[in-house]
Amino acid sequence: MLVDRAKTFGDRVSIGQGAREFTYRDLLSNSARIASELLGGTIDLDERRVALLCPDGIEFAISQWGIWRAGGVCIPLSSSATQSELEYLLLDSSPQYVLTQQKYSGRLQPICDRLGVVLVMLEDAVKSELVDLPEVDSKRNAMILYTSGTTNRPKGVVTTHRNIEAQIQSLVSAWDWCQEDHIPLFLPLHHIHGIINVLSCALWCGARIDALGSFELPMILSRIADKTYSLFMAVPTIYVRLIQEIEMAETNVRTEWIEGFSAMRLMVSGSAALPASVHLHWTNLTGQVLLERYGMTEIGMAISNPLAGERRPGSVGIALPSVDVRLKSESGIVIDSENVPGEIQVRGPSVFQEYWNQSEATLESFDVEWFRTGDMAVLEKGYYRIMGRLSVDIIKSGGYKLSALEIEDILLQHPQILQCAVVGMPDETWGEMVATAVVIRNGETMDVAALRNWCRDRLSPYKIPKVVKSVDELPRNAMGKVLKNAVKSLFL
């Protein structure tokens, strides 16, 4: 477990947060006191659930470890969640405790009172007297992470300590994590990207984390200029923002930033599709070739471009160590050849156990031992390329299966388009027609006829959008709502 490995790192700095530094020894001592408080005189929480709401940094790390060391199951909550969302998550997961800080108690106390959940203050827990802690088997449940709920209400994804260890070890092996690594953490810690890919991988190896709380450009770029970091992990939208900031900067500042990014040994993009145009733009600007990977809450990371070898724009690479990946057609045939689209299915020790209290949904999500991701992909020259979600990003038009992500990637190459979203809209003739909403660069105008002509040189006729709207011009009807929600999702 992470806790056992931390004992070998002693006084190495684990997390820097503002002016404060915390060693691995600090992690162990503080998490032991939190575990002692949660045990409350019992020997073992025995997989009782503990919800967690605290800042994304040292407080989260010691709290998560404390829950685990007491034998509990950690349920991370988002500080940006609404009251109704928090109540749903607590009602669904039925925790015994909610562990939080005083500043969040006003939001949580009324909900906990209604549901009969005990609210535990982190400020008090870290002062608890130490007691003997239980031995926790790796087969036991460790965490429930809630999915984003894009197709239904959020579902609780249950993973064991063994699942989490497999997810960590796969990435540590593939990306050569080591003690000397130093990484900024600005990704939220109620999401697998921040929890596993950054926080857990770093702490597994004895590396150092700078917990920044949120993505603040001036502070991050200042540290980049100082060549502070060896690794950097972010979502595509952040890379777009960084490109814009770098290109607007004065020459001397711009040079410092570029040199800082160039000095890193690895930069990773994930959690959403990285447009090939952004991938290439970043490389041309900084000399860094981004490593794109593919994963989900249910499986951790499953596919990745290689650390050493070609990192191909528009592709997510090959299966990670200890992960099996296959494609399966809608007719149920396992696809062995290239250039044939199919659903991504995954198996291995990193795959989750079940959806909390949803046995039917769990059963439907597996093809015997293979988890059905719901994502379509195609294998091209040995690398997987994501086409999109089966129900959202695959447009069935005139007998063709079109990838909305592929069309978006082409549209983003247009000089006047800053962002766009492509969806399929019902059409009597085509079944679905290709529709897009675009965000136009400041000061630019968009001529729809000229855009279609531009598309004809780059897209097959059946892929050219039949409906094009600026986000500012979207009508208040069904199509407008679909497109507006699609574009809105790009910036979340």
Secondary structure, DSSP 4 states (H G I P E B T S, - for coil): -HHHHHTTTTTSEEEEETTEEEEHHHHHHHHHHHHHHHHTT-S--TT-EEEEE--TTHHHHHHHHHHHHTT-EEEE--TT--HHHHHHHHHHH--SEEEE-HHHHHHHHHHHHHHTPEEEEHHHHTTPPP-PPPP--TTSEEEEEEP--SSSS--EEEEEHHHHHHHHHHHHHHHT--TT-EEEE-S-TTSHIIIIIIIIHHHHHT-EEEE-SS--HHHHHHHHHTT--SEEEE-HHHHHHHHHHHHHS-HHHHHHHHHHHHT-SEEEE-SS---HHHHHHHHHHHS---EEEEEETTTEEEEE--SSS---TT--BEEPTT-EEEEE-TTSPEE-STT--EEEEEESTTS--EETT-HHHHHHTEETTEEEEEEEEEEETTEEEEEEETTTTEEEETTEEEEHHHHHHHHTTSTTEEEEEEEEEEETTTEEEEEEEEEEPTT----HHHHHHHHHTTS-GGGS-SEEEEGGG--SSHHHHHHHHHHHHTT-
